[in-house]
Amino acid sequence: MSVDVLVFGAGFTGTAVCEAARRLGRSTLGVVRSEESAEALRSKGLPATTESCEQVARERVGPETHAVVTFPASASGELAFAPLLGKARAVSYLSTTGVYGDLEGVIDDDTPLPEAPSPKYAAVLAAEAAFRGVGGAVLRSPGIYGPERGIHVRLARGDFRLSGDGSRFGSRIHVEDLAELLLASARTPGQTFVVGDLEPCRQADMVRWLCEHLKLPFPASAPLESVHETLRRNRRVDASHALARLGVTLRYPSYRSMFSP
C-alpha cells in the first residue's frame, strides 16, 4: 500500500519531514537501516521500516506519493532505487552546499559549480542528476541544526573549538524549516535550489552570542586545518529565490530565533 510521504533515510532531517507531514494530516513511512533507528521513529508515533530502498520503492510508491530522499545516496549501489521513483507524484532530494567545494563569497541558485569537483561531491552531483532524472527537486543545504544538534550543543558539551580566529562566514538552517522546504519542493519538479536561513554570519559572532545567551565560556581556537571541512569554508548562502519560489516563511530565520521567547 502506498503512502503520502515516503522518506528514504529518516534520520535527523528525515524524522522532521515525517513529523511535518503528519501535522498536515498525511500518511508517512520512514525508511531506515537499523531496527534501533526504526524504533526511534516508532517511539514518536511515526511508521518505519528497515526494508531496502528498492523493495520499499517497488511496493509503497504510488501516484499520490511524495518520495523524499534525505541520505546522500552517493555510495556504490545506493542509486539503484532512483528509477523506481518515476511513478511517484513528486520526488525531492536533499543535497549539500558542499558541492560548491572551496568557493568563497555569496552563493545562490545561479552560482556555477566547480569544474572539477572532488570524488566525494562528484558522487553527490551524480545522485542529484539521478533524482532530477525522475522529476526530482534538489535542495542544497548548508549545516543543519535543531534542539539536539548544532554548535550550541557542542558548546554546552565543551567540545567545540573556534575555527581559526572565527572570522569566516557560514550559513545554516533549522531542521524544521528544511523539512517544510522539502515538502514544498513537491511543487517544483526538476528544479535545484540553494537553501539556508536569512542570517549568514561570521562564526565568532554567532559563537559569542550563543555563549552570552547560554552563559557558557567562549571556546578556545583550533587551527583551520584541524577542523572539519564544513567549518573551514567562508561563504554565505542567498536563499531568497528558493524561499520565494517555494512559498515558505522560515520559522527560524536566524540562529537567534531558536532561543527567542
Secondary structure, DSSP 8 states (H G I E B T S, - for coil): ---SEEEES-SHHHHHHHHHHHHTT--EEEE-SSHHHHHHHHTTT--EE-S-HHHHHHHH--TT-EEEE-S---STTTTTTGGGGGGSSEEEEEEEGGGGTT--EEE-TT----SS--HHHHHHHHHHHHHHTTT-EEEEE-EEEBTTBSHHHHHHHT---EETTS-SEE-EEEHHHHHHHHHHGGGSTT-EEE---S--EEHHHHHHHHHHHHT-----EE-GGGS-GGGT--EEE--HHHHHHHT---S-SSGGGGG--
